[in-house]
Amino acid sequence: MPIEHLALIALVQGITEFLPISSSGHLILVPVLSDRADQGLLIDVAVHVGTLGAVVAYLWRDIGRMLTGLWRASRGRGDPGLTLALQLILATLPLVGAGYALSRYGGGVSRSAEVVAWATLGFGLLLWLADRIGMTVKRIEHMGYGAALFIGLAQVLALIPGTSRSGITMTAARLLGYERSEAARFSMLMAIPAIIAAGSLAGFDLYETGDVRLTRDAVIAAGLAFAAALIAIAVMMSWLRRASFLPFVIYRILLGGGLLYWIYA
């Protein structure tokens, strides 16, 4: 794959993965709007793995707390980090179950530009509504298991391209009254097990193919996506500590509306 195509995919993924604007929807649109061949799911997953490295680097304190909590639990001691780890596991289970059922029995969800357009627009408006009516009084430390499960169930909707995994989980957290930066923080933590699962499967597929060129492309794309995602995370978190989701909502409305005009007109 040409290096400029890889760079484009990596930058799109890195910038959009943790913003509430749908990275998968943008990855689908890149070949559609640029008249290039679809990069394929393996490259899609490779750039997701790159963004995983970025979120681990940014949230290393939370990850360290969870690992410490699990270690102390193995020695029969409770710890707040253990609670967060268990909430993260609980929030991930609905997506794992739905993803397995869809791949085994449902045949997958359409990756068409039309699906992306409607999901981008509709779930963008839902994010705006949640951000308007949701209180800003709770932090992750206040989260219970019921709230974690609710956010996890909302994450299942991210199987629809254009929904945005980060967007729908932030929407659910805002509906429950979590601060904007805290909603983004928990959403990014939820990305870790989801990306690890997808990345492990794709890595096994790469090993099975023995395609050196495809493996090289995947490594390059992952590295570029890591750098782009780390910058995007820092900018987003700085913004959400002092302002609302409105710029992301406006972007989604413009993108979704523009795509629908392009498709139907």
C-alpha positions as CSV (number, residue, x, y, z in Angstrom):
1,M,0.0,0.0,0.0
2,P,1.4,3.5,-0.9
3,I,2.9,5.2,2.1
4,E,0.7,8.3,1.6
5,H,-2.4,6.1,1.9
6,L,-1.1,4.5,5.1
7,A,-0.3,7.9,6.5
8,L,-3.8,9.2,5.7
9,I,-5.4,6.2,7.3
10,A,-3.2,6.5,10.4
11,L,-3.8,10.2,10.8
12,V,-7.6,9.8,10.4
13,Q,-7.7,6.9,12.9
14,G,-5.3,8.6,15.4
15,I,-7.3,11.9,15.4
16,T,-10.8,10.4,15.5
17,E,-10.5,7.3,17.6
18,F,-11.1,8.9,21.0
19,L,-13.0,12.0,19.8
20,P,-16.8,11.4,19.7
21,I,-17.0,11.5,15.9
22,S,-16.5,7.8,14.9
23,S,-13.2,6.6,13.8
24,S,-14.7,3.5,12.0
25,G,-17.0,5.8,10.1
26,H,-14.1,7.9,8.9
27,L,-12.0,4.9,8.0
28,I,-14.9,3.7,5.8
29,L,-15.2,7.1,4.2
30,V,-11.5,7.5,3.3
31,P,-11.6,5.0,0.3
32,V,-15.0,6.2,-0.7
33,L,-14.2,9.9,-0.9
34,S,-10.6,9.6,-2.0
35,D,-11.2,7.0,-4.7
36,R,-8.7,4.6,-3.3
37,A,-9.0,0.9,-2.6
38,D,-10.4,-0.1,0.8
39,Q,-7.4,-0.6,3.1
40,G,-9.1,-3.7,4.6
41,L,-9.9,-4.6,8.2
42,L,-6.4,-5.7,9.1
43,I,-5.0,-2.2,8.5
44,D,-8.0,-0.8,10.3
45,V,-7.2,-2.9,13.3
46,A,-3.5,-2.1,13.1
47,V,-4.2,1.6,13.5
48,H,-6.5,0.8,16.3
49,V,-3.6,-1.0,18.1
50,G,-1.5,2.2,17.6
51,T,-4.2,4.3,19.3
52,L,-4.3,1.7,22.1
53,G,-0.6,2.5,22.8
54,A,-1.6,6.2,23.0
55,V,-4.4,5.7,25.5
56,V,-2.2,3.4,27.7
57,A,0.5,6.1,27.7
58,Y,-2.0,8.8,28.6
59,L,-3.9,6.9,31.3
60,W,-1.0,5.0,32.8
61,R,-2.0,6.0,36.3
62,D,-5.5,4.5,36.0
63,I,-4.1,1.4,34.5
64,G,-1.5,1.1,37.2
65,R,-4.2,1.5,39.8
66,M,-6.2,-1.3,38.3
67,L,-3.2,-3.7,38.1
68,T,-2.3,-2.9,41.7
69,G,-5.9,-3.6,42.7
70,L,-6.0,-6.9,40.9
71,W,-2.7,-7.9,42.5
72,R,-3.9,-7.0,46.0
73,A,-7.2,-8.9,45.4
74,S,-5.1,-12.0,44.7
75,R,-3.7,-11.6,48.2
76,G,-7.2,-11.2,49.7
77,R,-7.2,-7.4,50.1
78,G,-9.7,-4.9,48.7
79,D,-8.6,-1.8,46.7
80,P,-10.3,1.0,44.8
81,G,-8.3,0.0,41.7
82,L,-9.9,-3.4,41.9
83,T,-13.4,-1.8,41.8
84,L,-12.5,0.2,38.7
85,A,-11.1,-3.0,37.0
86,L,-14.3,-4.9,37.7
87,Q,-16.4,-2.1,36.4
88,L,-14.4,-2.0,33.2
89,I,-14.8,-5.8,32.8
90,L,-18.6,-5.5,33.4
91,A,-18.9,-2.6,30.9
92,T,-17.0,-4.6,28.2
93,L,-19.1,-7.8,28.5
94,P,-22.2,-6.6,26.5
95,L,-20.0,-5.6,23.5
96,V,-18.1,-8.9,23.6
97,G,-21.4,-10.8,23.6
98,A,-23.0,-8.7,20.9
99,G,-19.9,-8.8,18.7
100,Y,-19.7,-12.5,18.9
101,A,-23.4,-13.0,18.1
102,L,-23.2,-10.6,15.2
103,S,-20.2,-12.3,13.7
104,R,-21.6,-15.8,14.1
105,Y,-25.2,-15.2,13.3
106,G,-25.8,-11.7,11.9
107,G,-23.3,-11.5,9.0
108,G,-22.0,-8.1,10.1
109,V,-23.3,-4.6,9.7
110,S,-23.2,-2.7,6.4
111,R,-20.1,-0.5,6.0
112,S,-21.9,1.8,3.5
113,A,-21.6,5.6,3.4
114,E,-25.3,5.9,3.9
115,V,-25.2,4.0,7.2
116,V,-22.3,6.1,8.4
117,A,-24.1,9.3,7.4
118,W,-27.3,8.6,9.3
119,A,-25.5,7.3,12.4
120,T,-23.2,10.3,12.4
121,L,-26.1,12.7,12.3
122,G,-28.5,10.9,14.6
123,F,-26.0,10.0,17.4
124,G,-24.4,13.4,17.1
125,L,-27.8,14.9,18.0
126,L,-28.2,12.5,20.9
127,L,-24.8,13.5,22.2
128,W,-25.9,17.2,22.1
129,L,-29.1,16.3,24.0
130,A,-27.2,14.3,26.7
131,D,-24.7,17.1,27.1
132,R,-27.4,19.7,27.5
133,I,-29.5,17.8,30.1
134,G,-26.9,15.9,31.9
135,M,-25.5,17.2,35.2
136,T,-21.8,17.5,35.8
137,V,-21.4,16.3,39.4
138,K,-20.0,12.8,39.2
139,R,-16.5,11.4,38.8
140,I,-15.3,7.9,38.0
141,E,-14.7,7.4,41.7
142,H,-18.5,7.8,42.2
143,M,-19.4,5.1,39.7
144,G,-21.4,2.0,40.7
145,Y,-21.7,-1.3,38.8
146,G,-25.1,-0.4,37.5
147,A,-23.8,2.7,35.8
148,A,-20.8,0.8,34.3
149,L,-23.3,-1.8,32.9
150,F,-25.5,1.0,31.4
151,I,-22.5,2.5,29.7
152,G,-21.4,-0.9,28.5
153,L,-24.9,-1.6,27.0
154,A,-24.7,1.7,25.2
155,Q,-21.4,0.7,23.7
156,V,-23.1,-2.1,21.8
157,L,-24.6,0.6,19.5
158,A,-21.0,1.3,18.3
159,L,-21.3,-1.8,16.2
160,I,-23.2,0.4,13.8
161,P,-20.6,2.3,11.7
162,G,-20.7,6.0,12.2
163,T,-22.1,5.7,15.8
164,S,-18.7,6.3,17.5
165,R,-17.8,4.0,20.3
166,S,-16.3,6.9,22.3
167,G,-19.3,9.1,21.4
168,I,-22.0,6.7,22.5
169,T,-20.2,5.8,25.8
170,M,-19.6,9.5,26.5
171,T,-23.3,10.2,25.8
172,A,-24.4,7.5,28.2
173,A,-22.0,8.8,30.9
174,R,-23.3,12.4,30.4
175,L,-26.9,11.1,30.8
176,L,-25.9,9.7,34.2
177,G,-24.4,13.0,35.3
178,Y,-20.6,12.4,34.9
179,E,-18.3,15.4,34.2
180,R,-17.3,15.7,30.6
181,S,-13.7,14.9,31.1
182,E,-14.6,12.0,33.4
183,A,-17.0,10.6,30.7
184,A,-14.1,10.8,28.2
185,R,-11.7,9.2,30.7
186,F,-14.0,6.1,31.3
187,S,-14.7,5.9,27.6
188,M,-11.0,5.7,26.8
189,L,-10.5,3.0,29.5
190,M,-13.3,1.0,27.9
191,A,-11.4,1.1,24.6
192,I,-8.5,-0.9,26.0
193,P,-10.1,-4.4,26.2
194,A,-12.0,-3.8,23.0
195,I,-8.9,-2.9,21.0
196,I,-6.8,-5.7,22.6
197,A,-9.4,-8.3,21.6
198,A,-9.6,-7.1,18.0
199,G,-5.8,-6.5,17.7
200,S,-5.0,-10.0,19.0
201,L,-7.3,-11.6,16.3
202,A,-5.8,-9.4,13.6
203,G,-2.2,-10.2,14.7
204,F,-2.9,-13.9,14.5
205,D,-4.3,-13.4,11.0
206,L,-1.2,-11.5,10.0
207,Y,1.0,-14.3,11.3
208,E,-1.1,-16.9,9.4
209,T,-0.8,-15.0,6.1
210,G,3.0,-14.7,6.4
211,D,2.7,-11.5,4.2
212,V,5.8,-9.5,5.1
213,R,4.7,-6.4,3.1
214,L,1.2,-6.4,4.8
215,T,2.9,-6.8,8.2
216,R,5.3,-3.9,7.5
217,D,2.3,-1.7,6.4
218,A,0.5,-2.6,9.6
219,V,3.5,-1.6,11.8
220,I,4.0,1.7,10.0
221,A,0.3,2.6,10.2
222,A,0.2,1.7,13.9
223,G,3.2,3.9,14.7
224,L,1.7,6.9,12.9
225,A,-1.7,6.4,14.6
226,F,0.0,6.3,18.0
227,A,1.6,9.7,17.6
228,A,-1.6,11.3,16.2
229,A,-3.8,9.8,18.9
230,L,-1.6,11.0,21.7
231,I,-1.9,14.6,20.5
232,A,-5.6,14.3,19.9
233,I,-6.3,12.9,23.4
234,A,-4.3,15.7,25.1
235,V,-6.2,18.3,23.1
236,M,-9.6,16.8,23.7
237,M,-9.1,16.4,27.5
238,S,-7.9,19.9,27.8
239,W,-11.0,21.2,26.0
240,L,-13.5,19.1,27.9
241,R,-12.2,20.3,31.3
242,R,-13.4,23.8,30.4
243,A,-16.0,23.5,27.6
244,S,-18.7,21.3,26.2
245,F,-19.1,18.7,23.4
246,L,-20.7,21.3,21.1
247,P,-17.9,21.5,18.5
248,F,-18.0,17.7,18.1
249,V,-21.8,17.8,17.7
250,I,-21.5,20.6,15.1
251,Y,-18.9,18.6,13.2
252,R,-21.1,15.5,13.2
253,I,-24.1,17.4,12.0
254,L,-22.2,19.0,9.1
255,L,-20.5,15.7,8.2
256,G,-23.7,13.6,8.4
257,G,-25.8,16.2,6.6
258,G,-23.1,16.7,3.9
259,L,-22.9,13.0,3.3
260,L,-26.6,12.6,3.0
261,Y,-26.8,15.4,0.5
262,W,-23.9,13.8,-1.5
263,I,-25.6,10.4,-1.4
264,Y,-29.2,11.4,-2.3
265,A,-28.6,14.5,-4.5
